Amino acid sequence: MCESSGEMGITMKLSFRWYGKEDKVTLKNIRQIPGMHSIVTAVYDVPVGEVWSRESIGVLKRQIEDAGLKFEVVESIPVHEDIKLGKKSRDRYIDNYCENIRRVAGAGVKCICYNFMPVFDWTRTELAHQLPDGSTTLAYYQEQVDRADPLQGDSDLTLPGWDASYSREELKGVVEEYRAMTEESLWENLEYFIRKIIPVARECNVNMAIHEDDPCWSIFGLPRIITCEENLDRFLSLANVTNNGITLCTGSLGCSGHNNVAKLAAKYAAMGRIHFVHMRNVAVLENGFEERAHLSSCGTLDMYAIMKALHDNDFHGYIRPDHGRMIWGETGRPGYGLYDRALGATYLNGLWEALEKQ
Ligand SMILES: [Mn+2]
């Protein structure tokens, strides 16, 4: 029986995203990945902005603990668009958000991942781009994004990751609202939100961990602000307390050649402000990027250097393999199959063990 890495003292806690009992990847599967500590999941049965029922939270906790794993990370509690847009109705949604923090903290959750991206969340143009080895992966090609501009009337294209609950007209409406907004006003709305939620997180002993914008540049002229070192510094200074931290997503930051991810990992880990890490390798291309296998030589990122930066700066938060390719004939949710993410987890274990022992 191998020990979970999380039980061996102050070290990283290996985790794995699970989409609930509808997920083709089962808790049993996940439990058999060596060193697995905790499950990363969320309540999916209520609309964005509403309060999660204690019952649904309790069911998740029970399922996960019955499988021998811990329920300590939520990804994510999504932020309602009215909060990002700074509408009058935001106060109600922020109250709900605070209540969700209290409720998941009450169930033992220690870390909450969220993002502040206008409308589109993560953006890719292909979900099953074939790599030379026959595996398929998620990819982003700028020329395809340019063709899918939601405000171009003659374009019927949509992109994966778009919120399907919006009609085309609604999507146009909300995109126009954001286009009328500057980056500075998005910052103001983020600060307003942070000032309300961080005191609650402190009371509840929960670490909030904002996820960088994915990819870390503006899409369709919409403002995006969690994109680079300068902006991460600014974000952390909005509330200069441990509970106001980040999810370091190597793929989101690393798809832009401007970000030195290992350097950022060292800096923010040393400050004690990285609570959660998404480890993913990407190949940075002239016209975008492709997600790749975790191994450093498969992409642009030096995964060893990033893990070393975390290790050498006493990182002891949660870490999970981020998206995986589809391999060995597996089908399912793009990026979230079992096999390649499990290979990724094992690779991360190997890097960490070597760092511990050297
Ligand atoms: Mn991520």
Residues whose N, C-alpha, C, O or C-beta is under 5 A from the ligand:
A	BS01	MN	C249 H278 D322
